[in-house]
Amino acid sequence: MKAYLNQIEAAEYCGYSVDTFRRHLRSYPLPKYGPTGNRYKTVDLDSWMEAPHKFKVIPFRKPEKLLSLAEQKAAVFGYGKAG
């Protein structure tokens, strides 16, 4: 087995269709290698298949309201004036 696989080979290695593999990569991205960044390490694929949660990306949510320093202290430490 090769150490580095392209996306089609990686999908086949993991037992997925290419479309399903791409869909999984949106939530569980893998590091890419090679001069054009289009290769996956078989070691990474094995780790990903064993524990995909280690590769999970949590989308950033912008806070609804930015708190002032006084409000942050009140929320964290329970003192100061929170408005």
mmCIF file of the N, C-alpha and C atoms, coordinates in Angstrom:
data_MODEL
# 
_entry.id   MODEL 
# 
loop_
_atom_site.group_PDB 
_atom_site.id 
_atom_site.type_symbol 
_atom_site.label_atom_id 
_atom_site.label_alt_id 
_atom_site.label_comp_id 
_atom_site.label_asym_id 
_atom_site.label_entity_id 
_atom_site.label_seq_id 
_atom_site.pdbx_PDB_ins_code 
_atom_site.Cartn_x 
_atom_site.Cartn_y 
_atom_site.Cartn_z 
_atom_site.occupancy 
_atom_site.B_iso_or_equiv 
_atom_site.pdbx_formal_charge 
_atom_site.auth_seq_id 
_atom_site.auth_comp_id 
_atom_site.auth_asym_id 
_atom_site.auth_atom_id 
_atom_site.pdbx_PDB_model_num 
ATOM 1   N N  . MET A 1 1  ? 0.850   -1.188 0.000  1.00 0.00 ? 1  MET A N  1 
ATOM 2   C CA . MET A 1 1  ? 0.000   0.000  0.000  1.00 0.00 ? 1  MET A CA 1 
ATOM 3   C C  . MET A 1 1  ? 0.890   1.244  0.000  1.00 0.00 ? 1  MET A C  1 
ATOM 4   N N  . LYS A 1 2  ? 0.463   2.245  -0.755 1.00 0.00 ? 2  LYS A N  1 
ATOM 5   C CA . LYS A 1 2  ? 1.205   3.497  -0.830 1.00 0.00 ? 2  LYS A CA 1 
ATOM 6   C C  . LYS A 1 2  ? 1.009   4.289  0.467  1.00 0.00 ? 2  LYS A C  1 
ATOM 7   N N  . ALA A 1 3  ? 2.020   5.107  0.790  1.00 0.00 ? 3  ALA A N  1 
ATOM 8   C CA . ALA A 1 3  ? 1.946   5.931  1.996  1.00 0.00 ? 3  ALA A CA 1 
ATOM 9   C C  . ALA A 1 3  ? 1.029   7.138  1.805  1.00 0.00 ? 3  ALA A C  1 
ATOM 10  N N  . TYR A 1 4  ? 0.930   7.635  0.574  1.00 0.00 ? 4  TYR A N  1 
ATOM 11  C CA . TYR A 1 4  ? 0.102   8.799  0.262  1.00 0.00 ? 4  TYR A CA 1 
ATOM 12  C C  . TYR A 1 4  ? -0.895  8.425  -0.824 1.00 0.00 ? 4  TYR A C  1 
ATOM 13  N N  . LEU A 1 5  ? -2.143  8.857  -0.632 1.00 0.00 ? 5  LEU A N  1 
ATOM 14  C CA . LEU A 1 5  ? -3.207  8.519  -1.583 1.00 0.00 ? 5  LEU A CA 1 
ATOM 15  C C  . LEU A 1 5  ? -3.904  9.786  -2.052 1.00 0.00 ? 5  LEU A C  1 
ATOM 16  N N  . ASN A 1 6  ? -4.351  9.796  -3.315 1.00 0.00 ? 6  ASN A N  1 
ATOM 17  C CA . ASN A 1 6  ? -5.170  10.918 -3.763 1.00 0.00 ? 6  ASN A CA 1 
ATOM 18  C C  . ASN A 1 6  ? -6.584  10.721 -3.221 1.00 0.00 ? 6  ASN A C  1 
ATOM 19  N N  . GLN A 1 7  ? -7.471  11.656 -3.523 1.00 0.00 ? 7  GLN A N  1 
ATOM 20  C CA . GLN A 1 7  ? -8.807  11.613 -2.917 1.00 0.00 ? 7  GLN A CA 1 
ATOM 21  C C  . GLN A 1 7  ? -9.604  10.376 -3.343 1.00 0.00 ? 7  GLN A C  1 
ATOM 22  N N  . ILE A 1 8  ? -9.487  9.989  -4.572 1.00 0.00 ? 8  ILE A N  1 
ATOM 23  C CA . ILE A 1 8  ? -10.212 8.810  -5.054 1.00 0.00 ? 8  ILE A CA 1 
ATOM 24  C C  . ILE A 1 8  ? -9.692  7.551  -4.371 1.00 0.00 ? 8  ILE A C  1 
ATOM 25  N N  . GLU A 1 9  ? -8.363  7.427  -4.293 1.00 0.00 ? 9  GLU A N  1 
ATOM 26  C CA . GLU A 1 9  ? -7.757  6.267  -3.631 1.00 0.00 ? 9  GLU A CA 1 
ATOM 27  C C  . GLU A 1 9  ? -8.075  6.257  -2.142 1.00 0.00 ? 9  GLU A C  1 
ATOM 28  N N  . ALA A 1 10 ? -8.070  7.447  -1.516 1.00 0.00 ? 10 ALA A N  1 
ATOM 29  C CA . ALA A 1 10 ? -8.368  7.544  -0.084 1.00 0.00 ? 10 ALA A CA 1 
ATOM 30  C C  . ALA A 1 10 ? -9.811  7.130  0.197  1.00 0.00 ? 10 ALA A C  1 
ATOM 31  N N  . ALA A 1 11 ? -10.742 7.549  -0.664 1.00 0.00 ? 11 ALA A N  1 
ATOM 32  C CA . ALA A 1 11 ? -12.143 7.164  -0.494 1.00 0.00 ? 11 ALA A CA 1 
ATOM 33  C C  . ALA A 1 11 ? -12.287 5.654  -0.594 1.00 0.00 ? 11 ALA A C  1 
ATOM 34  N N  . GLU A 1 12 ? -11.641 5.072  -1.560 1.00 0.00 ? 12 GLU A N  1 
ATOM 35  C CA . GLU A 1 12 ? -11.694 3.619  -1.734 1.00 0.00 ? 12 GLU A CA 1 
ATOM 36  C C  . GLU A 1 12 ? -11.048 2.907  -0.544 1.00 0.00 ? 12 GLU A C  1 
ATOM 37  N N  . TYR A 1 13 ? -9.931  3.436  -0.063 1.00 0.00 ? 13 TYR A N  1 
ATOM 38  C CA . TYR A 1 13 ? -9.218  2.861  1.082  1.00 0.00 ? 13 TYR A CA 1 
ATOM 39  C C  . TYR A 1 13 ? -10.120 2.827  2.316  1.00 0.00 ? 13 TYR A C  1 
ATOM 40  N N  . CYS A 1 14 ? -10.930 3.889  2.481  1.00 0.00 ? 14 CYS A N  1 
ATOM 41  C CA . CYS A 1 14 ? -11.824 3.982  3.644  1.00 0.00 ? 14 CYS A CA 1 
ATOM 42  C C  . CYS A 1 14 ? -13.151 3.263  3.425  1.00 0.00 ? 14 CYS A C  1 
ATOM 43  N N  . GLY A 1 15 ? -13.414 2.834  2.205  1.00 0.00 ? 15 GLY A N  1 
ATOM 44  C CA . GLY A 1 15 ? -14.650 2.123  1.921  1.00 0.00 ? 15 GLY A CA 1 
ATOM 45  C C  . GLY A 1 15 ? -15.819 3.027  1.601  1.00 0.00 ? 15 GLY A C  1 
ATOM 46  N N  . TYR A 1 16 ? -15.540 4.257  1.180  1.00 0.00 ? 16 TYR A N  1 
ATOM 47  C CA . TYR A 1 16 ? -16.579 5.219  0.833  1.00 0.00 ? 16 TYR A CA 1 
ATOM 48  C C  . TYR A 1 16 ? -16.566 5.503  -0.657 1.00 0.00 ? 16 TYR A C  1 
ATOM 49  N N  . SER A 1 17 ? -17.683 6.003  -1.142 1.00 0.00 ? 17 SER A N  1 
ATOM 50  C CA . SER A 1 17 ? -17.680 6.577  -2.486 1.00 0.00 ? 17 SER A CA 1 
ATOM 51  C C  . SER A 1 17 ? -16.970 7.925  -2.381 1.00 0.00 ? 17 SER A C  1 
ATOM 52  N N  . VAL A 1 18 ? -16.547 8.468  -3.502 1.00 0.00 ? 18 VAL A N  1 
ATOM 53  C CA . VAL A 1 18 ? -15.834 9.750  -3.479 1.00 0.00 ? 18 VAL A CA 1 
ATOM 54  C C  . VAL A 1 18 ? -16.734 10.849 -2.928 1.00 0.00 ? 18 VAL A C  1 
ATOM 55  N N  . ASP A 1 19 ? -18.004 10.865 -3.319 1.00 0.00 ? 19 ASP A N  1 
ATOM 56  C CA . ASP A 1 19 ? -18.934 11.887 -2.827 1.00 0.00 ? 19 ASP A CA 1 
ATOM 57  C C  . ASP A 1 19 ? -19.141 11.797 -1.318 1.00 0.00 ? 19 ASP A C  1 
ATOM 58  N N  . THR A 1 20 ? -19.296 10.595 -0.809 1.00 0.00 ? 20 THR A N  1 
ATOM 59  C CA . THR A 1 20 ? -19.470 10.406 0.632  1.00 0.00 ? 20 THR A CA 1 
ATOM 60  C C  . THR A 1 20 ? -18.202 10.805 1.378  1.00 0.00 ? 20 THR A C  1 
ATOM 61  N N  . PHE A 1 21 ? -17.064 10.452 0.839  1.00 0.00 ? 21 PHE A N  1 
ATOM 62  C CA . PHE A 1 21 ? -15.777 10.819 1.452  1.00 0.00 ? 21 PHE A CA 1 
ATOM 63  C C  . PHE A 1 21 ? -15.652 12.335 1.528  1.00 0.00 ? 21 PHE A C  1 
ATOM 64  N N  . ARG A 1 22 ? -15.983 13.032 0.458  1.00 0.00 ? 22 ARG A N  1 
ATOM 65  C CA . ARG A 1 22 ? -15.913 14.504 0.451  1.00 0.00 ? 22 ARG A CA 1 
ATOM 66  C C  . ARG A 1 22 ? -16.869 15.095 1.474  1.00 0.00 ? 22 ARG A C  1 
ATOM 67  N N  . ARG A 1 23 ? -18.063 14.514 1.577  1.00 0.00 ? 23 ARG A N  1 
ATOM 68  C CA . ARG A 1 23 ? -19.049 15.007 2.546  1.00 0.00 ? 23 ARG A CA 1 
ATOM 69  C C  . ARG A 1 23 ? -18.529 14.865 3.973  1.00 0.00 ? 23 ARG A C  1 
ATOM 70  N N  . HIS A 1 24 ? -17.883 13.735 4.266  1.00 0.00 ? 24 HIS A N  1 
ATOM 71  C CA . HIS A 1 24 ? -17.315 13.539 5.603  1.00 0.00 ? 24 HIS A CA 1 
ATOM 72  C C  . HIS A 1 24 ? -16.168 14.513 5.870  1.00 0.00 ? 24 HIS A C  1 
ATOM 73  N N  . LEU A 1 25 ? -15.408 14.834 4.851  1.00 0.00 ? 25 LEU A N  1 
ATOM 74  C CA . LEU A 1 25 ? -14.273 15.748 5.028  1.00 0.00 ? 25 LEU A CA 1 
ATOM 75  C C  . LEU A 1 25 ? -14.705 17.162 5.384  1.00 0.00 ? 25 LEU A C  1 
ATOM 76  N N  . ARG A 1 26 ? -15.941 17.519 5.084  1.00 0.00 ? 26 ARG A N  1 
ATOM 77  C CA . ARG A 1 26 ? -16.416 18.857 5.468  1.00 0.00 ? 26 ARG A CA 1 
ATOM 78  C C  . ARG A 1 26 ? -16.480 19.004 6.981  1.00 0.00 ? 26 ARG A C  1 
ATOM 79  N N  . SER A 1 27 ? -16.897 17.952 7.678  1.00 0.00 ? 27 SER A N  1 
ATOM 80  C CA . SER A 1 27 ? -17.013 18.003 9.140  1.00 0.00 ? 27 SER A CA 1 
ATOM 81  C C  . SER A 1 27 ? -15.785 17.463 9.842  1.00 0.00 ? 27 SER A C  1 
ATOM 82  N N  . TYR A 1 28 ? -15.080 16.560 9.194  1.00 0.00 ? 28 TYR A N  1 
ATOM 83  C CA . TYR A 1 28 ? -13.917 15.905 9.783  1.00 0.00 ? 28 TYR A CA 1 
ATOM 84  C C  . TYR A 1 28 ? -12.724 16.015 8.839  1.00 0.00 ? 28 TYR A C  1 
ATOM 85  N N  . PRO A 1 29 ? -12.184 17.228 8.649  1.00 0.00 ? 29 PRO A N  1 
ATOM 86  C CA . PRO A 1 29 ? -11.106 17.389 7.670  1.00 0.00 ? 29 PRO A CA 1 
ATOM 87  C C  . PRO A 1 29 ? -9.826  16.676 8.088  1.00 0.00 ? 29 PRO A C  1 
ATOM 88  N N  . LEU A 1 30 ? -9.105  16.235 7.103  1.00 0.00 ? 30 LEU A N  1 
ATOM 89  C CA . LEU A 1 30 ? -7.820  15.573 7.304  1.00 0.00 ? 30 LEU A CA 1 
ATOM 90  C C  . LEU A 1 30 ? -6.707  16.472 6.791  1.00 0.00 ? 30 LEU A C  1 
ATOM 91  N N  . PRO A 1 31 ? -5.511  16.368 7.365  1.00 0.00 ? 31 PRO A N  1 
ATOM 92  C CA . PRO A 1 31 ? -4.380  17.120 6.809  1.00 0.00 ? 31 PRO A CA 1 
ATOM 93  C C  . PRO A 1 31 ? -4.077  16.627 5.393  1.00 0.00 ? 31 PRO A C  1 
ATOM 94  N N  . LYS A 1 32 ? -3.710  17.565 4.529  1.00 0.00 ? 32 LYS A N  1 
ATOM 95  C CA . LYS A 1 32 ? -3.373  17.230 3.151  1.00 0.00 ? 32 LYS A CA 1 
ATOM 96  C C  . LYS A 1 32 ? -1.878  17.460 2.932  1.00 0.00 ? 32 LYS A C  1 
ATOM 97  N N  . TYR A 1 33 ? -1.313  16.676 2.046  1.00 0.00 ? 33 TYR A N  1 
ATOM 98  C CA . TYR A 1 33 ? 0.117   16.729 1.784  1.00 0.00 ? 33 TYR A CA 1 
ATOM 99  C C  . TYR A 1 33 ? 0.371   16.790 0.282  1.00 0.00 ? 33 TYR A C  1 
ATOM 100 N N  . GLY A 1 34 ? 1.621   16.972 -0.066 1.00 0.00 ? 34 GLY A N  1 
ATOM 101 C CA . GLY A 1 34 ? 2.025   17.009 -1.464 1.00 0.00 ? 34 GLY A CA 1 
ATOM 102 C C  . GLY A 1 34 ? 2.164   18.438 -1.940 1.00 0.00 ? 34 GLY A C  1 
ATOM 103 N N  . PRO A 1 35 ? 2.793   18.615 -3.085 1.00 0.00 ? 35 PRO A N  1 
ATOM 104 C CA . PRO A 1 35 ? 3.032   19.970 -3.595 1.00 0.00 ? 35 PRO A CA 1 
ATOM 105 C C  . PRO A 1 35 ? 1.754   20.743 -3.885 1.00 0.00 ? 35 PRO A C  1 
ATOM 106 N N  . THR A 1 36 ? 0.685   20.064 -4.242 1.00 0.00 ? 36 THR A N  1 
ATOM 107 C CA . THR A 1 36 ? -0.583  20.750 -4.503 1.00 0.00 ? 36 THR A CA 1 
ATOM 108 C C  . THR A 1 36 ? -1.617  20.479 -3.411 1.00 0.00 ? 36 THR A C  1 
ATOM 109 N N  . GLY A 1 37 ? -1.213  19.827 -2.335 1.00 0.00 ? 37 GLY A N  1 
ATOM 110 C CA . GLY A 1 37 ? -2.122  19.560 -1.219 1.00 0.00 ? 37 GLY A CA 1 
ATOM 111 C C  . GLY A 1 37 ? -3.281  18.656 -1.583 1.00 0.00 ? 37 GLY A C  1 
ATOM 112 N N  . ASN A 1 38 ? -2.998  17.613 -2.349 1.00 0.00 ? 38 ASN A N  1 
ATOM 113 C CA . ASN A 1 38 ? -4.072  16.720 -2.784 1.00 0.00 ? 38 ASN A CA 1 
ATOM 114 C C  . ASN A 1 38 ? -3.810  15.265 -2.411 1.00 0.00 ? 38 ASN A C  1 
ATOM 115 N N  . ARG A 1 39 ? -2.998  15.042 -1.384 1.00 0.00 ? 39 ARG A N  1 
ATOM 116 C CA . ARG A 1 39 ? -2.682  13.681 -0.951 1.00 0.00 ? 39 ARG A CA 1 
ATOM 117 C C  . ARG A 1 39 ? -2.994  13.525 0.535  1.00 0.00 ? 39 ARG A C  1 
ATOM 118 N N  . TYR A 1 40 ? -3.403  12.314 0.894  1.00 0.00 ? 40 TYR A N  1 
ATOM 119 C CA . TYR A 1 40 ? -3.700  11.976 2.280  1.00 0.00 ? 40 TYR A CA 1 
ATOM 120 C C  . TYR A 1 40 ? -2.781  10.844 2.711  1.00 0.00 ? 40 TYR A C  1 
ATOM 121 N N  . LYS A 1 41 ? -2.270  10.921 3.944  1.00 0.00 ? 41 LYS A N  1 
ATOM 122 C CA . LYS A 1 41 ? -1.446  9.839  4.483  1.00 0.00 ? 41 LYS A CA 1 
ATOM 123 C C  . LYS A 1 41 ? -2.340  8.687  4.911  1.00 0.00 ? 41 LYS A C  1 
ATOM 124 N N  . THR A 1 42 ? -1.910  7.474  4.624  1.00 0.00 ? 42 THR A N  1 
ATOM 125 C CA . THR A 1 42 ? -2.689  6.313  5.051  1.00 0.00 ? 42 THR A CA 1 
ATOM 126 C C  . THR A 1 42 ? -2.739  6.232  6.571  1.00 0.00 ? 42 THR A C  1 
ATOM 127 N N  . VAL A 1 43 ? -1.681  6.686  7.239  1.00 0.00 ? 43 VAL A N  1 
ATOM 128 C CA . VAL A 1 43 ? -1.660  6.700  8.707  1.00 0.00 ? 43 VAL A CA 1 
ATOM 129 C C  . VAL A 1 43 ? -2.764  7.617  9.239  1.00 0.00 ? 43 VAL A C  1 
ATOM 130 N N  . ASP A 1 44 ? -2.924  8.789  8.620  1.00 0.00 ? 44 ASP A N  1 
ATOM 131 C CA . ASP A 1 44 ? -3.992  9.714  9.022  1.00 0.00 ? 44 ASP A CA 1 
ATOM 132 C C  . ASP A 1 44 ? -5.365  9.118  8.741  1.00 0.00 ? 44 ASP A C  1 
ATOM 133 N N  . LEU A 1 45 ? -5.499  8.440  7.605  1.00 0.00 ? 45 LEU A N  1 
ATOM 134 C CA . LEU A 1 45 ? -6.780  7.813  7.275  1.00 0.00 ? 45 LEU A CA 1 
ATOM 135 C C  . LEU A 1 45 ? -7.144  6.733  8.293  1.00 0.00 ? 45 LEU A C  1 
ATOM 136 N N  . ASP A 1 46 ? -6.155  5.952  8.718  1.00 0.00 ? 46 ASP A N  1 
ATOM 137 C CA . ASP A 1 46 ? -6.405  4.924  9.728  1.00 0.00 ? 46 ASP A CA 1 
ATOM 138 C C  . ASP A 1 46 ? -6.848  5.558  11.048 1.00 0.00 ? 46 ASP A C  1 
ATOM 139 N N  . SER A 1 47 ? -6.164  6.628  11.465 1.00 0.00 ? 47 SER A N  1 
ATOM 140 C CA . SER A 1 47 ? -6.528  7.326  12.705 1.00 0.00 ? 47 SER A CA 1 
ATOM 141 C C  . SER A 1 47 ? -7.917  7.928  12.595 1.00 0.00 ? 47 SER A C  1 
ATOM 142 N N  . TRP A 1 48 ? -8.215  8.492  11.448 1.00 0.00 ? 48 TRP A N  1 
ATOM 143 C CA . TRP A 1 48 ? -9.510  9.120  11.207 1.00 0.00 ? 48 TRP A CA 1 
ATOM 144 C C  . TRP A 1 48 ? -10.635 8.094  11.271 1.00 0.00 ? 48 TRP A C  1 
ATOM 145 N N  . MET A 1 49 ? -10.409 6.926  10.718 1.00 0.00 ? 49 MET A N  1 
ATOM 146 C CA . MET A 1 49 ? -11.436 5.883  10.739 1.00 0.00 ? 49 MET A CA 1 
ATOM 147 C C  . MET A 1 49 ? -11.635 5.316  12.147 1.00 0.00 ? 49 MET A C  1 
ATOM 148 N N  . GLU A 1 50 ? -10.571 5.272  12.942 1.00 0.00 ? 50 GLU A N  1 
ATOM 149 C CA . GLU A 1 50 ? -10.678 4.755  14.314 1.00 0.00 ? 50 GLU A CA 1 
ATOM 150 C C  . GLU A 1 50 ? -11.352 5.747  15.249 1.00 0.00 ? 50 GLU A C  1 
ATOM 151 N N  . ALA A 1 51 ? -11.023 7.031  15.103 1.00 0.00 ? 51 ALA A N  1 
ATOM 152 C CA . ALA A 1 51 ? -11.544 8.053  16.020 1.00 0.00 ? 51 ALA A CA 1 
ATOM 153 C C  . ALA A 1 51 ? -11.802 9.351  15.266 1.00 0.00 ? 51 ALA A C  1 
ATOM 154 N N  . PRO A 1 52 ? -12.891 9.426  14.505 1.00 0.00 ? 52 PRO A N  1 
ATOM 155 C CA . PRO A 1 52 ? -13.143 10.637 13.715 1.00 0.00 ? 52 PRO A CA 1 
ATOM 156 C C  . PRO A 1 52 ? -13.356 11.886 14.564 1.00 0.00 ? 52 PRO A C  1 
ATOM 157 N N  . HIS A 1 53 ? -13.830 11.719 15.804 1.00 0.00 ? 53 HIS A N  1 
ATOM 158 C CA . HIS A 1 53 ? -14.081 12.881 16.661 1.00 0.00 ? 53 HIS A CA 1 
ATOM 159 C C  . HIS A 1 53 ? -12.814 13.682 16.928 1.00 0.00 ? 53 HIS A C  1 
ATOM 160 N N  . LYS A 1 54 ? -11.645 13.075 16.799 1.00 0.00 ? 54 LYS A N  1 
ATOM 161 C CA . LYS A 1 54 ? -10.383 13.803 16.997 1.00 0.00 ? 54 LYS A CA 1 
ATOM 162 C C  . LYS A 1 54 ? -10.134 14.808 15.875 1.00 0.00 ? 54 LYS A C  1 
ATOM 163 N N  . PHE A 1 55 ? -10.815 14.635 14.758 1.00 0.00 ? 55 PHE A N  1 
ATOM 164 C CA . PHE A 1 55 ? -10.646 15.512 13.614 1.00 0.00 ? 55 PHE A CA 1 
ATOM 165 C C  . PHE A 1 55 ? -11.818 16.475 13.439 1.00 0.00 ? 55 PHE A C  1 
ATOM 166 N N  . LYS A 1 56 ? -12.780 16.433 14.357 1.00 0.00 ? 56 LYS A N  1 
ATOM 167 C CA . LYS A 1 56 ? -13.991 17.240 14.248 1.00 0.00 ? 56 LYS A CA 1 
ATOM 168 C C  . LYS A 1 56 ? -13.657 18.720 14.323 1.00 0.00 ? 56 LYS A C  1 
ATOM 169 N N  . VAL A 1 57 ? -14.261 19.488 13.444 1.00 0.00 ? 57 VAL A N  1 
ATOM 170 C CA . VAL A 1 57 ? -14.100 20.935 13.437 1.00 0.00 ? 57 VAL A CA 1 
ATOM 171 C C  . VAL A 1 57 ? -15.377 21.541 13.978 1.00 0.00 ? 57 VAL A C  1 
ATOM 172 N N  . ILE A 1 58 ? -15.220 22.386 14.976 1.00 0.00 ? 58 ILE A N  1 
ATOM 173 C CA . ILE A 1 58 ? -16.372 23.066 15.559 1.00 0.00 ? 58 ILE A CA 1 
ATOM 174 C C  . ILE A 1 58 ? -16.442 24.455 14.936 1.00 0.00 ? 58 ILE A C  1 
ATOM 175 N N  . PRO A 1 59 ? -17.519 24.770 14.263 1.00 0.00 ? 59 PRO A N  1 
ATOM 176 C CA . PRO A 1 59 ? -17.607 26.076 13.618 1.00 0.00 ? 59 PRO A CA 1 
ATOM 177 C C  . PRO A 1 59 ? -17.608 27.203 14.632 1.00 0.00 ? 59 PRO A C  1 
ATOM 178 N N  . PHE A 1 60 ? -16.948 28.291 14.284 1.00 0.00 ? 60 PHE A N  1 
ATOM 179 C CA . PHE A 1 60 ? -16.868 29.463 15.148 1.00 0.00 ? 60 PHE A CA 1 
ATOM 180 C C  . PHE A 1 60 ? -18.183 30.211 15.103 1.00 0.00 ? 60 PHE A C  1 
ATOM 181 N N  . ARG A 1 61 ? -18.706 30.528 16.287 1.00 0.00 ? 61 ARG A N  1 
ATOM 182 C CA . ARG A 1 61 ? -19.917 31.339 16.376 1.00 0.00 ? 61 ARG A CA 1 
ATOM 183 C C  . ARG A 1 61 ? -19.556 32.693 16.940 1.00 0.00 ? 61 ARG A C  1 
ATOM 184 N N  . LYS A 1 62 ? -19.909 33.708 16.229 1.00 0.00 ? 62 LYS A N  1 
ATOM 185 C CA . LYS A 1 62 ? -19.667 35.062 16.694 1.00 0.00 ? 62 LYS A CA 1 
ATOM 186 C C  . LYS A 1 62 ? -20.628 35.360 17.842 1.00 0.00 ? 62 LYS A C  1 
ATOM 187 N N  . PRO A 1 63 ? -20.113 35.924 18.946 1.00 0.00 ? 63 PRO A N  1 
ATOM 188 C CA . PRO A 1 63 ? -21.013 36.232 20.065 1.00 0.00 ? 63 PRO A CA 1 
ATOM 189 C C  . PRO A 1 63 ? -22.050 37.273 19.649 1.00 0.00 ? 63 PRO A C  1 
ATOM 190 N N  . GLU A 1 64 ? -23.233 37.141 20.223 1.00 0.00 ? 64 GLU A N  1 
ATOM 191 C CA . GLU A 1 64 ? -24.304 38.071 19.875 1.00 0.00 ? 64 GLU A CA 1 
ATOM 192 C C  . GLU A 1 64 ? -23.999 39.480 20.357 1.00 0.00 ? 64 GLU A C  1 
ATOM 193 N N  . LYS A 1 65 ? -23.354 39.573 21.520 1.00 0.00 ? 65 LYS A N  1 
ATOM 194 C CA . LYS A 1 65 ? -23.033 40.882 22.076 1.00 0.00 ? 65 LYS A CA 1 
ATOM 195 C C  . LYS A 1 65 ? -21.669 40.791 22.740 1.00 0.00 ? 65 LYS A C  1 
ATOM 196 N N  . LEU A 1 66 ? -20.814 41.756 22.447 1.00 0.00 ? 66 LEU A N  1 
ATOM 197 C CA . LEU A 1 66 ? -19.524 41.810 23.105 1.00 0.00 ? 66 LEU A CA 1 
ATOM 198 C C  . LEU A 1 66 ? -19.703 42.466 24.467 1.00 0.00 ? 66 LEU A C  1 
ATOM 199 N N  . LEU A 1 67 ? -19.113 41.854 25.486 1.00 0.00 ? 67 LEU A N  1 
ATOM 200 C CA . LEU A 1 67 ? -19.245 42.366 26.843 1.00 0.00 ? 67 LEU A CA 1 
ATOM 201 C C  . LEU A 1 67 ? -18.103 43.317 27.166 1.00 0.00 ? 67 LEU A C  1 
ATOM 202 N N  . SER A 1 68 ? -18.418 44.307 27.989 1.00 0.00 ? 68 SER A N  1 
ATOM 203 C CA . SER A 1 68 ? -17.372 45.208 28.482 1.00 0.00 ? 68 SER A CA 1 
ATOM 204 C C  . SER A 1 68 ? -16.531 44.445 29.502 1.00 0.00 ? 68 SER A C  1 
ATOM 205 N N  . LEU A 1 69 ? -15.400 45.007 29.880 1.00 0.00 ? 69 LEU A N  1 
ATOM 206 C CA . LEU A 1 69 ? -14.536 44.361 30.856 1.00 0.00 ? 69 LEU A CA 1 
ATOM 207 C C  . LEU A 1 69 ? -15.265 44.163 32.186 1.00 0.00 ? 69 LEU A C  1 
ATOM 208 N N  . ALA A 1 70 ? -16.047 45.148 32.614 1.00 0.00 ? 70 ALA A N  1 
ATOM 209 C CA . ALA A 1 70 ? -16.805 45.041 33.864 1.00 0.00 ? 70 ALA A CA 1 
ATOM 210 C C  . ALA A 1 70 ? -17.828 43.910 33.776 1.00 0.00 ? 70 ALA A C  1 
ATOM 211 N N  . GLU A 1 71 ? -18.481 43.789 32.625 1.00 0.00 ? 71 GLU A N  1 
ATOM 212 C CA . GLU A 1 71 ? -19.467 42.723 32.442 1.00 0.00 ? 71 GLU A CA 1 
ATOM 213 C C  . GLU A 1 71 ? -18.805 41.348 32.407 1.00 0.00 ? 71 GLU A C  1 
ATOM 214 N N  . GLN A 1 72 ? -17.615 41.270 31.800 1.00 0.00 ? 72 GLN A N  1 
ATOM 215 C CA . GLN A 1 72 ? -16.875 40.009 31.779 1.00 0.00 ? 72 GLN A CA 1 
ATOM 216 C C  . GLN A 1 72 ? -16.490 39.588 33.190 1.00 0.00 ? 72 GLN A C  1 
ATOM 217 N N  . LYS A 1 73 ? -15.991 40.536 33.994 1.00 0.00 ? 73 LYS A N  1 
ATOM 218 C CA . LYS A 1 73 ? -15.605 40.232 35.376 1.00 0.00 ? 73 LYS A CA 1 
ATOM 219 C C  . LYS A 1 73 ? -16.815 39.778 36.187 1.00 0.00 ? 73 LYS A C  1 
ATOM 220 N N  . ALA A 1 74 ? -17.940 40.445 35.980 1.00 0.00 ? 74 ALA A N  1 
ATOM 221 C CA . ALA A 1 74 ? -19.144 40.076 36.718 1.00 0.00 ? 74 ALA A CA 1 
ATOM 222 C C  . ALA A 1 74 ? -19.600 38.672 36.331 1.00 0.00 ? 74 ALA A C  1 
ATOM 223 N N  . ALA A 1 75 ? -19.504 38.357 35.058 1.00 0.00 ? 75 ALA A N  1 
ATOM 224 C CA . ALA A 1 75 ? -19.938 37.033 34.596 1.00 0.00 ? 75 ALA A CA 1 
ATOM 225 C C  . ALA A 1 75 ? -19.006 35.941 35.075 1.00 0.00 ? 75 ALA A C  1 
ATOM 226 N N  . VAL A 1 76 ? -17.702 36.206 35.079 1.00 0.00 ? 76 VAL A N  1 
ATOM 227 C CA . VAL A 1 76 ? -16.729 35.175 35.435 1.00 0.00 ? 76 VAL A CA 1 
ATOM 228 C C  . VAL A 1 76 ? -16.515 35.084 36.934 1.00 0.00 ? 76 VAL A C  1 
ATOM 229 N N  . PHE A 1 77 ? -16.332 36.226 37.577 1.00 0.00 ? 77 PHE A N  1 
ATOM 230 C CA . PHE A 1 77 ? -15.966 36.230 38.987 1.00 0.00 ? 77 PHE A CA 1 
ATOM 231 C C  . PHE A 1 77 ? -17.117 36.571 39.924 1.00 0.00 ? 77 PHE A C  1 
ATOM 232 N N  . GLY A 1 78 ? -18.226 37.056 39.373 1.00 0.00 ? 78 GLY A N  1 
ATOM 233 C CA . GLY A 1 78 ? -19.385 37.350 40.187 1.00 0.00 ? 78 GLY A CA 1 
ATOM 234 C C  . GLY A 1 78 ? -19.307 38.657 40.942 1.00 0.00 ? 78 GLY A C  1 
ATOM 235 N N  . TYR A 1 79 ? -18.453 39.583 40.512 1.00 0.00 ? 79 TYR A N  1 
ATOM 236 C CA . TYR A 1 79 ? -18.393 40.872 41.165 1.00 0.00 ? 79 TYR A CA 1 
ATOM 237 C C  . TYR A 1 79 ? -18.315 41.969 40.127 1.00 0.00 ? 79 TYR A C  1 
ATOM 238 N N  . GLY A 1 80 ? -18.415 43.174 40.594 1.00 0.00 ? 80 GLY A N  1 
ATOM 239 C CA . GLY A 1 80 ? -18.423 44.301 39.674 1.00 0.00 ? 80 GLY A CA 1 
ATOM 240 C C  . GLY A 1 80 ? -19.833 44.577 39.210 1.00 0.00 ? 80 GLY A C  1 
ATOM 241 N N  . LYS A 1 81 ? -19.966 45.550 38.393 1.00 0.00 ? 81 LYS A N  1 
ATOM 242 C CA . LYS A 1 81 ? -21.289 45.922 37.906 1.00 0.00 ? 81 LYS A CA 1 
ATOM 243 C C  . LYS A 1 81 ? -21.532 45.324 36.525 1.00 0.00 ? 81 LYS A C  1 
ATOM 244 N N  . ALA A 1 82 ? -22.574 44.556 36.414 1.00 0.00 ? 82 ALA A N  1 
ATOM 245 C CA . ALA A 1 82 ? -22.962 44.005 35.106 1.00 0.00 ? 82 ALA A CA 1 
ATOM 246 C C  . ALA A 1 82 ? -24.193 44.746 34.646 1.00 0.00 ? 82 ALA A C  1 
ATOM 247 N N  . GLY A 1 83 ? -24.153 45.240 33.422 1.00 0.00 ? 83 GLY A N  1 
ATOM 248 C CA . GLY A 1 83 ? -25.292 46.041 32.959 1.00 0.00 ? 83 GLY A CA 1 
ATOM 249 C C  . GLY A 1 83 ? -25.874 45.441 31.818 1.00 0.00 ? 83 GLY A C  1 
# 
